[in-house]
Amino acid sequence: MKKIDLLKQTIIDKVFIKNRDEQIDTNENPNAWILDFRRITMMGIYADLISDIFYDEYQSSYPFQLCTLEVAGIPLTTSLMTKFFYKGHHDINAFYIRKSRKKNGLMRMVEGTINSNKIILIDDINCTGNTFWRQIEVLEQLGHTVDSVWSIIKYHDNDYYKRFTDRGIKVKSLFDLNDFTKNLGIKNINTLSPKPPVMPFKSLWKFSGEKPSYGYVQAKSQPILCEDKIYMGLDNRTFIAINQSDGSVAWRYEVGYSFGKKGIFSDPVLYKNLIIFGSCDGNVYALNKDTGERVWVCFEGDYIGSSPAIATDLGIIFIGLEYGILKKSGGIIALNAETGKTIWLDNTHAAATSASPLYIQKHNLLVLGYDDGVLKTYNAQKGTLLWSFTAHGKMFKDNYSYVSSLKSKAIYDEHNDNIIFGSLDGNLYILSRKNGALQHKYTCEFGIYSSPIILNNKVYFSSVDKKIHCLNLTDFKTVFVKIIDNTRIFSSPTIINNRLYIGTNAGRLHELSLLTGESLGYFQTTERITNQLVYNPKNDLYFLPTYANEIYCLKQNNSKIN
């Protein structure tokens, strides 16, 4: 039997799995099926067979190097590399790309060494092509080009993979799924799979700041827009104003040093001609928005990761504080926005303050969550405590303590007069604004780091359970729950032009349907996305930050290139 025919029979016997034989997810259709190539790519005899076939196909094309995405493609790529080595090509090279950058050690995105030879991307299956597309975007941003993508089976004809061929990337495979129709009785996957993903944006320019803190995977400083500038804090202790037209830096301001090499995680706010933000050096800064010159500074805290809330009607800035002194861990300060002078201060809370305050002008109310799961409300002008609530859901144990921390900003549901916020205990809480009475508690599988958003009496929120959730605020029934990328989500959703946008740890900005949560397309970046997309309707430009001190300027891709 020919090697290719032997491999085909092996796939039929060992790789093709039907739901009637083994449970596939929660699918109840007995005819549902899946291809599990790990059953053969990690067995020597079959790995050697695949490698022989690949060698016969590609030996005349050498030299090249091999690349894959973690983790399923690593055994296959290693086998192919080893075959070429033992056939005398001792300079054969392979490397792999992480789904997201490692958070410790060398904090690499690419593991291995990339040389100057052409690159072939390797995987067992090529269905939508999304796995390959992630690698292409990473490599192109590193200055490399991809020659071809190769898989054992591709699910579609080449017309489906037009986005690859349009870039001059060849799409190759040993088999098409249609090669197995007669043997397995399965329908052509082209009738079953979604259309090729739409690329809703194209990048006009990209700003890259220096020395990002890759180890901190969390929402960092959220960019804000004013006229023709973007204002943004970086985790390298620099606050910058960027020109929206081309990404050049208009001015920069450097803050002091802080514990853990953190810089600026606080979101800025605009007040008249001032741009105001907190810093991990413990200070609150007010800079002239046009020149970057310092107007005032408040030295009250030891550390500030909280973002300011502005009460324009009162001329007051509110921001959470953290202290390094025993029994004086957290608090909140109200500052005169013009001068930075203290109006009132509460530094009595026993836990730190990571979250950001919410100001509700209609009720003269200030809302702030603390790291011990306590949510407090204050009279905004006087600072007197009105009521408090303690998150009380399931608890997750980390290396140090039981946590139900409140890490993000609460929001106000004016229609129902409720306050809504998420907790690391995995719950979204809905409280009465009047007295803090619990109206509803919605439980996710894991914690919520992000802030929710409301539209048309529905609340949208994300969680590190890798999902985006939508809840009806009239009857508290779930509208939809969607897994996004199968990676953790730290960013908060945002709604722009009747579309829902969310960034993920896979470096993808997803455009979703507000009604169903279904994907309408995505934009791929190299690094994790932990903050929100920002839109300027005046120039129709979108600005996308990543956690690595980057910001992309995006334009809608009206041509809908796939």
Buried (B, 14 or more C-beta within 10 A) or exposed (E): EEEBEEBBEBBEEBBBBBBEEEEBEEEEEEEBBBBBBBBBBBBEEBBEBBBBBBBEEBEEEBEBBBBBBEEBBBBBBBBBBBBBEEBEBEEBBBBBBBBBBEEEEEEEBBEBEBEEBBBBBBBBBBBBBBBBBBBBBBBBBEEBEBBBBBBBBBBBEEEBBBBBEEEEBBBBBBBBBBBBEEEBEBEBBBEEBEEBBBBBBBBBBBBBBEBBBBBBBBBBBBBBBBEBBBBBBBBBBBBBBBBBEEBEEBBEBEBBEBEEBBBBBBBBBBBEEBBBBBBBBBBBBBBBBBEBEEBBBBEBBBBBBBBBBBBEEBBBBBBBBBBEEEEBBBBBBBBBBBEBEEBBBBBEBEBBBBBBBBBBEEBBBBBBBBBBBBBBBBBBBEBEEBBEBEBBBEBEEEEEEEBBBBBBBBBBBEEBEBBBBBBBBBBBBBBBBEEBEEBBBBEBEBBBBBBBBBEEEBBBBBBBBBBBBBBEBEEEEEBBBBEBBEBBBBBBBBBBEEBBBBBBBBBBBBBBBBEEBEBBBBBBBBBBBBBBBBBBEEEEBBBBBBBBBBBBBBEBBEEEEB
